[in-house]
C-alpha cells in the first residue's frame, strides 16, 4: 500500500470511529457539529456547554427579547441537520489535559477526545465591585437568563434606567428604553457613543442621534460607585464628576471577556485576547507551533487576517462564528491539500434609534474617514475608512444606506484606493478625508495602549474634527551649519519613508519628488540617512546603496520616477522595505524578489501588486523575505 493510500485509509477510519469534542454549546459549536456530520464524520461527537440550554441566538436578547416581542426561551437556534451528539449541558469545562487528550468538567468527569474544537466564546464583563454588582436591579446582558430578567424589570417599568457604556450593546439597550418610553441616562467614559468601534467622527453623529431621541447622554465620565437602599436594591449612581444619577435599573455594558480561563496550564496560546490559531482554525501552542488535534472557532478565536497586515484579530460577529466554525470543522476531518482557510471580510449590523448601522471591514484599523454617499444631516449616509491610501472598511457605517456595502466590500478585498471612487449617485458635495479619531485601544488591564503608527488627531474645537492634512509635512528643521557641511543633511519631522506612504504623495507625487530633490542627502531625527536618487533600476541602486551604506550606516533610498520604489535599506546586512507612490511596477518587484531568492538581500515587502501576492507570501513562509506583507493594489 502506498503512503497516499495509507493516509487516505487513516482519514476514513477517523471519520468512522474518531472522537471529537466541542467545548461551547454556542452558535459556533452547533454549526461546527452540523458541518462535521455533513462532511461524513460518523464517529463520537460530544458537545459541552456551561449553560443548561441548547444553542440559542445571541442578538435577540438585547433587542427583541428586551422589547417583549420574543420570549427568551424562543431564541433557540434552528437545526440545519441532525447532529446526533452527546450533549453535556449545564456543566462547565474547567481544564484541558493535552497529554492525555481529556477535557476536565466541573462535575469531576473527564471527556476523552481525538480532536477538540474550542468554541467557548465570551461573557459579559461584570461591574467590578462585587457588593455593588449584587444589588438588585444591577444587570449585565449576554445570556438568555440575563435578557429575561432585565425584560421583566423594564416591563414594570422603572423610573429611570442607567446604562454604563455606550458601545453597541449599551446603545441598543438605551434605544429599547426610549422605544418603551422609559427615561434613560447613558454614561460613557469616551468622548462619544460608539467611539471605540467607529471612531470620533461617527461617534459625534451617534451622540446627536441619541440626544435627539431623549437620551440623557453624559460623555467623558465614569461611574465611581453604585448605591443601594436598605432593601438591597440599587437607587443611585455616583459619577466621576461628583454628580449623581437616581436610577432603579442599572445595566453595565462594559464589553466582554473571552472564556479562556479553563485553558490555563494547557500550553496553548491563550490569553486576554483569545486563543491564537491559524486561518484554518488550528490552535497554536504557547511557543507559536500549530497543534495537530485542537481547533478554535467563534468569538474566542484569534487568527491573522490577510487584509489587515496579518494582525491577529478576534471578531465577535455572527457570520464569523458560522463561517469560522464551518472552516474549522471541515479541516478537522481532512488533511492537506484540502484544508480550507477562513477568509472572512468582517461585518456587523446594529439597529438603534430608528436606523440600521451596518459595516464591513475592521473600522479601528482605519485612521481616516470620508463620507461618500447620502446626507449626514438626514442620517442616511455611507462612509469609508482608509489607512495608508487604501480602503480598509466598507463604508463602515451605513445609516439606512446599506445598499452600497457590497460595492465597497469588493474594494476592500481588492485593497482598493482611498478615498474610493463612489458608485452611483447621491454623493456629498465635499468628499474630503478627515481623521477618523479612534481612541487608543485598551490593553489587558483596560488602560489605553498608544499605537506608535497612529498620531493622536487634533481638533479645531471640542466637538468638530479637523480636516485631515493631505499635504506633505511642514518643512524639515535643518541641522546646525557644522552638521550641514559635514553631512549635507537635514532632520525631518516626518521621514521621507512616511511621506511616501501619504495619500496625496501617491496620488500626485511630483511636488513631493521636487521637495526631495532639494536635499539629496538627509539625516533623520533617529540618526538614519536618506539618499534621494533618480532610479534607473533596482540592482544598480542596491549596489550603490551598499557602497554608501558602508559609510553612513543605516540608509533609506527614496527612488524617483514613474513606478520607482522607495527602499528602506540597511547595510550590512541588507534589509530593505519596498513601497512606492505608484505601488511599484511588476517588473521592478520581480527584480527585488529575484534578489531575495538569490539571498542577496533580506527585505520586508510593505506594498506590492496584488498579482504577486502568492509569490511574496511563499517567500515569506520560507524565510526568504523577513517580516510581514500587506496587499495593496497595482495601479
MITIKE-659103 format. One record per residue (C-alpha): x, y, z; residue number from 1; residue in one letter. Coordinates in steps of 0.02 Angstrom, whole numbers. Example, Ala and Ser with C-alpha at 12.3 -4.5 7.8 and 13.67 -1.06 7.14 Angstrom:
# MITIKE-659103
NODE        X        Y        Z     i   aa
NODE      615     -225      390     1    a
NODE      684      -53      357     2    s
This chain:
# MITIKE-659103
NODE        X        Y        Z     i   aa
NODE        0        0        0     1    x
NODE       68      171      -48     2    x
NODE       91      311       78     3    x
NODE      -52      408        0     4    x
NODE     -168      259       13     5    x
NODE     -117      232      195     6    x
NODE     -155      412      239     7    x
NODE     -322      405      150     8    x
NODE     -367      249      248     9    x
NODE     -323      334      413    10    x
NODE     -437      479      369    11    x
NODE     -580      361      327    12    x
NODE     -553      267      490    13    x
NODE     -554      429      591    14    x
NODE     -713      488      509    15    x
NODE     -796      324      551    16    x
NODE     -737      296      730    17    x
NODE     -644      450      792    18    x
NODE     -691      552      946    19    x
NODE     -723      739      927    20    x
NODE     -766      851     1074    21    x
NODE     -835     1027     1054    22    x
NODE     -820     1139     1208    23    x
NODE     -950     1275     1190    24    x
NODE    -1135     1242     1155    25    x
NODE    -1141     1403     1055    26    x
NODE    -1183     1458      878    27    x
NODE    -1007     1411      825    28    x
NODE    -1016     1245      917    29    x
NODE    -1182     1197      836    30    x
NODE    -1130     1247      660    31    x
NODE     -967     1151      681    32    x
NODE    -1062      996      735    33    x
NODE    -1178     1009      585    34    x
NODE    -1030     1030      467    35    x
NODE     -941      879      540    36    x
NODE    -1091      770      502    37    x
NODE    -1108      849      331    38    x
NODE     -926      806      296    39    x
NODE     -959      623      332    40    x
NODE     -899      611      511    41    x
NODE     -997      469      594    42    x
NODE     -891      445      750    43    x
NODE     -921      501      928    44    x
NODE     -970      685      947    45    x
NODE     -985      768     1118    46    x
NODE    -1042      948     1146    47    x
NODE    -1005     1029     1314    48    x
NODE    -1093     1188     1373    49    x
NODE    -1094     1280     1539    50    x
NODE    -1274     1341     1516    51    x
NODE    -1420     1217     1534    52    x
NODE    -1489     1266     1363    53    x
NODE    -1454     1205     1188    54    x
NODE    -1376     1338     1075    55    x
NODE    -1481     1495     1055    56    x
NODE    -1465     1654      953    57    x
NODE    -1369     1793     1040    58    x
NODE    -1430     1953      954    59    x
NODE    -1614     1941     1008    60    x
NODE    -1580     1954     1196    61    x
NODE    -1527     2136     1177    62    x
NODE    -1662     2180     1050    63    x
NODE    -1821     2080     1025    64    x
NODE    -1822     1999     1198    65    x
NODE    -1800     2165     1290    66    x
NODE    -1941     2242     1190    67    x
NODE    -2053     2098     1241    68    x
NODE    -2079     2041     1063    69    x
NODE    -2000     1869     1086    70    x
NODE    -1993     1765     1247    71    x
NODE    -1815     1723     1299    72    x
NODE    -1848     1537     1282    73    x
NODE    -1899     1560     1100    74    x
NODE    -1724     1604     1038    75    x
NODE    -1661     1426     1011    76    x
NODE    -1559     1411      852    77    x
NODE    -1638     1311      711    78    x
NODE    -1552     1149      660    79    x
NODE    -1489     1132      483    80    x
NODE    -1472      944      508    81    x
NODE    -1469      815      646    82    x
NODE    -1303      810      737    83    x
NODE    -1327      651      843    84    x
NODE    -1218      719      982    85    x
NODE    -1193      680     1166    86    x
NODE    -1246      845     1244    87    x
NODE    -1163      886     1411    88    x
NODE    -1260     1042     1460    89    x
NODE    -1256     1141     1622    90    x
NODE    -1080     1087     1665    91    x
NODE     -926     1191     1626    92    x
NODE     -758     1133     1562    93    x
NODE     -628     1180     1693    94    x
NODE     -467     1106     1622    95    x
NODE     -380     1029     1474    96    x
NODE     -251      889     1481    97    x
NODE     -168      889     1311    98    x
NODE      -53      744     1350    99    x
NODE     -197      629     1399   100    x
NODE     -314      712     1273   101    x
NODE     -451      741     1401   102    x
NODE     -566      885     1446   103    x
NODE     -599      902     1633   104    x
NODE     -775      951     1685   105    x
NODE     -837     1043     1839   106    x
NODE     -931      888     1899   107    x
NODE     -768      787     1908   108    x
NODE     -792      689     1747   109    x
NODE     -664      685     1607   110    x
NODE     -708      676     1423   111    x
NODE     -579      598     1305   112    x
NODE     -553      662     1129   113    x
NODE     -452      631      973   114    x
NODE     -486      805      907   115    x
NODE     -552      955     1003   116    x
NODE     -641     1114      950   117    x
NODE     -636     1263     1069   118    x
NODE     -790     1372     1045   119    x
NODE     -815     1443     1220   120    x
NODE     -850     1621     1160   121    x
NODE     -861     1768     1279   122    x
NODE     -956     1825     1432   123    x
NODE    -1009     1998     1490   124    x
NODE     -887     2096     1595   125    x
NODE     -965     2117     1768   126    x
NODE     -973     2276     1870   127    x
NODE     -804     2275     1959   128    x
NODE     -868     2300     2138   129    x
NODE     -945     2131     2190   130    x
NODE    -1052     2206     2329   131    x
NODE    -1124     2336     2211   132    x
NODE    -1146     2209     2072   133    x
NODE    -1251     2103     2191   134    x
NODE    -1379     2242     2215   135    x
NODE    -1549     2201     2141   136    x
NODE    -1578     2299     1983   137    x
NODE    -1395     2292     1926   138    x
NODE    -1378     2194     1765   139    x
NODE    -1261     2140     1628   140    x
NODE    -1328     2066     1467   141    x
NODE    -1256     1922     1371   142    x
NODE    -1354     1763     1409   143    x
NODE    -1535     1713     1388   144    x
NODE    -1562     1723     1577   145    x
NODE    -1487     1899     1580   146    x
NODE    -1610     1959     1448   147    x
NODE    -1759     1876     1529   148    x
NODE    -1727     1957     1698   149    x
NODE    -1694     2130     1625   150    x
NODE    -1851     2121     1517   151    x
NODE    -1958     2088     1670   152    x
NODE    -1890     2243     1756   153    x
NODE    -1913     2352     1601   154    x
NODE    -2094     2295     1589   155    x
NODE    -2139     2362     1763   156    x
NODE    -2073     2498     1712   157    x
NODE    -1930     2580     1809   158    x
NODE    -1922     2766     1844   159    x
NODE    -1754     2779     1756   160    x
NODE    -1626     2662     1680   161    x
NODE    -1440     2699     1690   162    x
NODE    -1333     2620     1554   163    x
NODE    -1146     2619     1589   164    x
NODE    -1052     2610     1424   165    x
NODE    -1109     2670     1253   166    x
NODE    -1043     2534     1140   167    x
NODE    -1161     2440     1026   168    x
NODE    -1248     2340     1163   169    x
NODE    -1263     2489     1279   170    x
NODE    -1331     2599     1139   171    x
NODE    -1456     2465     1087   172    x
NODE    -1519     2450     1266   173    x
NODE    -1539     2639     1276   174    x
NODE    -1636     2634     1112   175    x
NODE    -1752     2499     1180   176    x
NODE    -1784     2604     1335   177    x
NODE    -1833     2754     1233   178    x
NODE    -1948     2648     1123   179    x
NODE    -2032     2589     1282   180    x
NODE    -2047     2767     1346   181    x
NODE    -1926     2740     1490   182    x
NODE    -1810     2883     1541   183    x
NODE    -1629     2830     1516   184    x
NODE    -1460     2903     1559   185    x
NODE    -1305     2840     1467   186    x
NODE    -1134     2868     1545   187    x
NODE     -986     2842     1428   188    x
NODE     -804     2863     1476   189    x
NODE     -756     2903     1296   190    x
NODE     -791     3062     1201   191    x
NODE     -949     2994     1116   192    x
NODE    -1053     2836     1091   193    x
NODE     -978     2702      979   194    x
NODE     -812     2795      977   195    x
NODE     -711     2637     1011   196    x
NODE     -798     2542      871   197    x
NODE     -822     2676      739   198    x
NODE     -713     2824      790   199    x
NODE     -748     3001      847   200    x
NODE     -821     3067      684   201    x
NODE     -963     2940      682   202    x
NODE     -970     2948      872   203    x
NODE    -1019     3132      865   204    x
NODE    -1161     3089      746   205    x
NODE    -1218     2948      860   206    x
NODE    -1214     3068     1009   207    x
NODE    -1329     3191      921   208    x
NODE    -1444     3049      871   209    x
NODE    -1459     2986     1050   210    x
NODE    -1492     3159     1121   211    x
NODE    -1623     3192      987   212    x
NODE    -1714     3036     1049   213    x
NODE    -1717     3098     1228   214    x
NODE    -1565     3007     1299   215    x
NODE    -1477     3095     1443   216    x
NODE    -1303     3063     1371   217    x
NODE    -1151     3105     1477   218    x
NODE     -983     3076     1393   219    x
NODE     -808     3091     1462   220    x
NODE     -867     3025     1630   221    x
NODE     -861     2864     1730   222    x
NODE     -967     2790     1867   223    x
NODE     -872     2791     2031   224    x
NODE     -994     2688     2133   225    x
NODE    -1170     2621     2146   226    x
NODE    -1278     2650     2300   227    x
NODE    -1418     2538     2360   228    x
NODE    -1565     2565     2477   229    x
NODE    -1599     2474     2640   230    x
NODE    -1685     2334     2545   231    x
NODE    -1531     2295     2439   232    x
NODE    -1596     2375     2278   233    x
NODE    -1494     2498     2176   234    x
NODE    -1555     2677     2192   235    x
NODE    -1415     2794     2140   236    x
NODE    -1251     2806     2044   237    x
NODE    -1108     2922     2089   238    x
NODE    -1015     2990     1938   239    x
NODE     -833     3039     1922   240    x
NODE     -875     3224     1912   241    x
NODE     -961     3220     2082   242    x
NODE    -1139     3218     2015   243    x
NODE    -1266     3080     2046   244    x
NODE    -1399     2992     1943   245    x
NODE    -1552     2914     2026   246    x
NODE    -1599     2751     1941   247    x
NODE    -1683     2589     1993   248    x
NODE    -1612     2488     1848   249    x
NODE    -1428     2492     1802   250    x
NODE    -1355     2400     1652   251    x
NODE    -1166     2383     1650   252    x
NODE    -1116     2369     1467   253    x
NODE     -929     2358     1491   254    x
NODE     -879     2243     1350   255    x
NODE     -840     2058     1351   256    x
NODE     -713     1935     1421   257    x
NODE     -656     1785     1320   258    x
NODE     -683     1620     1407   259    x
NODE     -507     1551     1413   260    x
NODE     -476     1526     1599   261    x
NODE     -509     1340     1587   262    x
NODE     -360     1326     1469   263    x
NODE     -234     1387     1598   264    x
NODE      -86     1269     1606   265    x
NODE     -134     1180     1444   266    x
NODE       12     1256     1348   267    x
NODE      -96     1342     1216   268    x
NODE      -76     1520     1152   269    x
NODE     -224     1580     1252   270    x
NODE     -248     1740     1349   271    x
NODE     -342     1903     1364   272    x
NODE     -363     1920     1176   273    x
NODE     -424     1742     1145   274    x
NODE     -345     1581     1081   275    x
NODE     -217     1603      942   276    x
NODE     -243     1498      786   277    x
NODE     -204     1498      601   278    x
NODE     -326     1548      465   279    x
NODE     -390     1370      459   280    x
NODE     -432     1368      645   281    x
NODE     -286     1259      704   282    x
NODE     -234     1316      878   283    x
NODE      -58     1375      916   284    x
NODE       33     1312     1068   285    x
NODE      119     1432     1186   286    x
NODE      275     1431     1076   287    x
NODE      178     1475      918   288    x
NODE      182     1299      846   289    x
NODE       24     1237      762   290    x
NODE      -59     1093      855   291    x
NODE     -122      937      767   292    x
NODE     -278      899      867   293    x
NODE     -352     1064      930   294    x
NODE     -453     1191      832   295    x
NODE     -534     1357      880   296    x
NODE     -690     1446      813   297    x
NODE     -807     1589      855   298    x
NODE     -780     1741      967   299    x
NODE     -636     1660     1060   300    x
NODE     -532     1626      904   301    x
NODE     -391     1748      863   302    x
NODE     -315     1724      691   303    x
NODE     -207     1827      570   304    x
NODE     -305     1918      436   305    x
NODE     -232     1936      262   306    x
NODE     -315     2105      229   307    x
NODE     -258     2184      392   308    x
NODE      -69     2163      388   309    x
NODE      -85     1988      459   310    x
NODE     -133     2059      627   311    x
NODE     -215     1934      743   312    x
NODE     -399     1979      755   313    x
NODE     -537     1911      866   314    x
NODE     -705     1953      787   315    x
NODE     -865     1947      889   316    x
NODE     -984     1938      742   317    x
NODE    -1121     1815      694   318    x
NODE    -1050     1772      523   319    x
NODE     -877     1747      596   320    x
NODE     -947     1615      715   321    x
NODE    -1039     1525      574   322    x
NODE     -907     1529      437   323    x
NODE     -760     1504      555   324    x
NODE     -843     1352      631   325    x
NODE     -880     1278      460   326    x
NODE     -699     1300      405   327    x
NODE     -628     1228      566   328    x
NODE     -746     1078      562   329    x
NODE     -702     1042      381   330    x
NODE     -516     1046      421   331    x
NODE     -538      932      573   332    x
NODE     -588      787      461   333    x
NODE     -474      823      312   334    x
NODE     -289      837      276   335    x
NODE     -187      948      161   336    x
NODE     -213      999       24   337    x
NODE     -398     1000       68   338    x
NODE     -380     1123      213   339    x
NODE     -495     1271      195   340    x
NODE     -448     1447      257   341    x
NODE     -573     1556      349   342    x
NODE     -556     1718      249   343    x
NODE     -700     1822      311   344    x
NODE     -721     2005      275   345    x
NODE     -791     2054      446   346    x
NODE     -962     2131      454   347    x
NODE    -1092     2181      583   348    x
NODE    -1258     2271      600   349    x
NODE    -1347     2360      739   350    x
NODE    -1524     2430      749   351    x
NODE    -1544     2582      862   352    x
NODE    -1642     2743      869   353    x
NODE    -1734     2709      707   354    x
NODE    -1584     2673      596   355    x
NODE    -1482     2522      545   356    x
NODE    -1293     2536      564   357    x
NODE    -1202     2413      453   358    x
NODE    -1019     2387      416   359    x
NODE     -895     2276      328   360    x
NODE     -712     2278      374   361    x
NODE     -621     2320      536   362    x
NODE     -657     2504      573   363    x
NODE     -522     2533      706   364    x
NODE     -391     2483      578   365    x
NODE     -427     2643      481   366    x
NODE     -359     2813      526   367    x
NODE     -454     2920      401   368    x
NODE     -637     2931      354   369    x
NODE     -731     3008      208   370    x
NODE     -918     3022      180   371    x
NODE     -956     2951        8   372    x
NODE    -1145     2944       -9   373    x
NODE    -1302     3019       65   374    x
NODE    -1327     3153      195   375    x
NODE    -1257     3159      372   376    x
NODE    -1389     3286      421   377    x
NODE    -1529     3169      366   378    x
NODE    -1439     3019      443   379    x
NODE    -1436     2908      291   380    x
NODE    -1260     2902      225   381    x
NODE    -1111     2795      185   382    x
NODE     -933     2823      242   383    x
NODE     -769     2739      200   384    x
NODE     -617     2719      312   385    x
NODE     -440     2715      245   386    x
NODE     -264     2677      301   387    x
NODE     -106     2718      205   388    x
NODE     -203     2757       48   389    x
NODE     -311     2601       38   390    x
NODE     -489     2569       91   391    x
NODE     -499     2455      244   392    x
NODE     -682     2469      294   393    x
NODE     -829     2457      177   394    x
NODE     -906     2624      219   395    x
NODE     -904     2556      391   396    x
NODE    -1065     2634      443   397    x
NODE    -1223     2634      338   398    x
NODE    -1363     2727      423   399    x
NODE    -1508     2662      317   400    x
NODE    -1390     2668      169   401    x
NODE    -1327     2489      162   402    x
NODE    -1358     2462      -23   403    x
NODE    -1179     2513      -59   404    x
NODE    -1095     2391       59   405    x
NODE    -1069     2254      -70   406    x
NODE     -980     2375     -186   407    x
NODE     -863     2438      -51   408    x
NODE     -835     2263       15   409    x
NODE     -764     2212     -153   410    x
NODE     -648     2362     -149   411    x
NODE     -583     2309       22   412    x
NODE     -550     2132      -39   413    x
NODE     -452     2205     -186   414    x
NODE     -359     2330      -74   415    x
NODE     -439     2471     -171   416    x
NODE     -383     2653     -158   417    x
NODE     -436     2776      -26   418    x
NODE     -533     2886      -48   419    x
NODE     -630     2759     -150   420    x
NODE     -719     2802     -312   421    x
NODE     -901     2817     -255   422    x
NODE    -1031     2721     -355   423    x
NODE    -1194     2783     -424   424    x
NODE    -1268     2945     -364   425    x
NODE    -1311     3039     -205   426    x
NODE    -1133     3097     -174   427    x
NODE    -1099     3234      -47   428    x
NODE    -1025     3397     -114   429    x
NODE     -869     3385       -5   430    x
NODE     -778     3218       -4   431    x
NODE     -625     3272       94   432    x
NODE     -547     3138      207   433    x
NODE     -527     3181      390   434    x
NODE     -454     3092      542   435    x
NODE     -568     2951      600   436    x
NODE     -523     2989      781   437    x
NODE     -514     2819      860   438    x
NODE     -461     2814     1042   439    x
NODE     -307     2718     1093   440    x
NODE     -352     2532     1107   441    x
NODE     -358     2458     1282   442    x
NODE     -231     2333     1344   443    x
NODE     -268     2180     1452   444    x
NODE     -276     2292     1605   445    x
NODE     -403     2407     1523   446    x
NODE     -279     2551     1509   447    x
NODE     -260     2631     1336   448    x
NODE     -112     2575     1232   449    x
NODE      -44     2709     1116   450    x
NODE      -18     2650      937   451    x
NODE      150     2716      878   452    x
NODE       93     2723      697   453    x
NODE      -63     2824      735   454    x
NODE      -31     3001      799   455    x
NODE     -171     3073      903   456    x
NODE     -281     3181      789   457    x
NODE     -304     3362      834   458    x
NODE     -471     3453      842   459    x
NODE     -507     3633      800   460    x
NODE     -625     3638      949   461    x
NODE     -703     3518     1072   462    x
NODE     -825     3437      951   463    x
NODE     -792     3455      765   464    x
NODE     -647     3352      693   465    x
NODE     -518     3448      597   466    x
NODE     -496     3406      414   467    x
NODE     -353     3289      377   468    x
NODE     -195     3361      306   469    x
NODE     -162     3281      137   470    x
NODE       -4     3379      101   471    x
NODE      174     3349      145   472    x
NODE      230     3377      325   473    x
NODE      296     3551      374   474    x
NODE      469     3593      308   475    x
NODE      606     3499      395   476    x
NODE      709     3584      530   477    x
NODE      887     3597      469   478    x
NODE     1034     3540      571   479    x
NODE     1166     3664      626   480    x
NODE     1291     3729      499   481    x
NODE     1428     3609      555   482    x
NODE     1319     3457      530   483    x
NODE     1256     3527      365   484    x
NODE     1432     3549      297   485    x
NODE     1486     3379      358   486    x
NODE     1332     3282      307   487    x
NODE     1235     3391      185   488    x
NODE     1086     3340      287   489    x
NODE      926     3395      368   490    x
NODE      825     3325      511   491    x
NODE      647     3289      454   492    x
NODE      493     3297      564   493    x
NODE      417     3159      456   494    x
NODE      531     3039      366   495    x
NODE      526     3026      176   496    x
NODE      476     2846      203   497    x
NODE      320     2904      297   498    x
NODE      291     3042      171   499    x
NODE      298     2920       26   500    x
NODE      154     2824      104   501    x
NODE       42     2977      120   502    x
NODE     -109     2975        6   503    x
NODE      -78     3143      -79   504    x
NODE      103     3098     -117   505    x
NODE       48     2938     -202   506    x
NODE      -95     3017     -297   507    x
NODE       13     3163     -357   508    x
NODE      196     3126     -317   509    x
NODE      283     3260     -420   510    x
NODE      278     3403     -291   511    x
NODE      342     3276     -164   512    x
NODE      482     3224     -283   513    x
NODE      532     3406     -310   514    x
NODE      547     3434     -123   515    x
NODE      654     3278     -103   516    x
NODE      772     3330     -242   517    x
NODE      814     3490     -147   518    x
NODE      907     3389      -15   519    x
NODE      993     3237      -94   520    x
NODE     1063     3177       72   521    x
NODE      961     3198      230   522    x
NODE      996     3149      410   523    x
NODE      840     3095      505   524    x
NODE      796     3126      687   525    x
NODE      832     2943      728   526    x
NODE     1009     2956      659   527    x
NODE      975     2868      494   528    x
NODE     1008     2943      323   529    x
NODE      903     2966      168   530    x
NODE      980     2965       -6   531    x
NODE      872     3029     -149   532    x
NODE      913     2964     -323   533    x
NODE      831     2953     -493   534    x
NODE      820     2765     -503   535    x
NODE      865     2675     -663   536    x
NODE      840     2501     -593   537    x
NODE      836     2406     -431   538    x
NODE     1001     2312     -448   539    x
NODE     1114     2463     -486   540    x
NODE     1031     2560     -346   541    x
NODE     1059     2421     -221   542    x
NODE     1242     2408     -271   543    x
NODE     1262     2596     -248   544    x
NODE     1172     2586      -81   545    x
NODE     1289     2451      -21   546    x
NODE     1439     2565      -53   547    x
NODE     1360     2720       25   548    x
NODE     1287     2619      167   549    x
NODE     1459     2561      222   550    x
NODE     1499     2743      255   551    x
NODE     1336     2809      325   552    x
NODE     1266     2653      409   553    x
NODE     1077     2643      401   554    x
NODE     1015     2711      236   555    x
NODE      844     2745      161   556    x
NODE      834     2761      -28   557    x
NODE      685     2855      -97   558    x
NODE      677     2818     -282   559    x
NODE      604     2947     -400   560    x
NODE      522     2921     -567   561    x
NODE      371     2830     -636   562    x
NODE      342     2672     -537   563    x
NODE      503     2691     -439   564    x
NODE      519     2601     -273   565    x
NODE      568     2693     -114   566    x
NODE      683     2573      -24   567    x
NODE      717     2573      162   568    x
NODE      891     2498      160   569    x
NODE     1014     2443      295   570    x
NODE     1190     2387      257   571    x
NODE     1254     2269      317   572    x
NODE     1155     2159      322   573    x
NODE     1050     2216      176   574    x
NODE      871     2244      235   575    x
NODE      751     2349      137   576    x
NODE      569     2399      136   577    x
NODE      487     2421      -33   578    x
NODE      345     2541      -68   579    x
NODE      302     2670     -199   580    x
NODE      191     2818     -237   581    x
NODE      137     2709     -383   582    x
NODE      139     2550     -279   583    x
NODE      282     2487     -387   584    x
NODE      278     2405     -557   585    x
NODE      278     2219     -584   586    x
NODE      450     2209     -672   587    x
NODE      534     2307     -532   588    x
NODE      453     2200     -400   589    x
NODE      511     2043     -489   590    x
NODE      690     2109     -486   591    x
NODE      679     2129     -298   592    x
NODE      601     1958     -275   593    x
NODE      738     1882     -383   594    x
NODE      870     1961     -273   595    x
NODE      781     1893     -121   596    x
NODE      775     1718     -195   597    x
NODE      961     1729     -228   598    x
NODE      981     1780      -45   599    x
NODE     1073     1938      -97   600    x
NODE      957     2041       14   601    x
NODE      832     2017      152   602    x
NODE      680     2126      132   603    x
NODE      516     2173      209   604    x
NODE      384     2197       75   605    x
NODE      266     2333      134   606    x
NODE      171     2357      -30   607    x
NODE      167     2256     -188   608    x
NODE       49     2222     -332   609    x
NODE      -95     2106     -296   610    x
NODE      -42     1993     -439   611    x
NODE      118     1947     -346   612    x
NODE       34     1911     -179   613    x
NODE       51     1722     -185   614    x
NODE      235     1730     -232   615    x
NODE      276     1854      -95   616    x
NODE      183     1752       35   617    x
NODE      276     1596      -18   618    x
NODE      441     1686        4   619    x
NODE      385     1748      174   620    x
NODE      338     1572      226   621    x
NODE      509     1504      177   622    x
NODE      602     1645      262   623    x
NODE      670     1723      103   624    x
NODE      581     1885      145   625    x
NODE      591     1940      325   626    x
NODE      438     2021      401   627    x
NODE      257     2047      354   628    x
NODE      165     2083      193   629    x
NODE       14     2189      152   630    x
NODE      -86     2177       -8   631    x
NODE     -107     2342      -96   632    x
NODE     -174     2374     -270   633    x
NODE      -70     2376     -426   634    x
NODE     -107     2544     -505   635    x
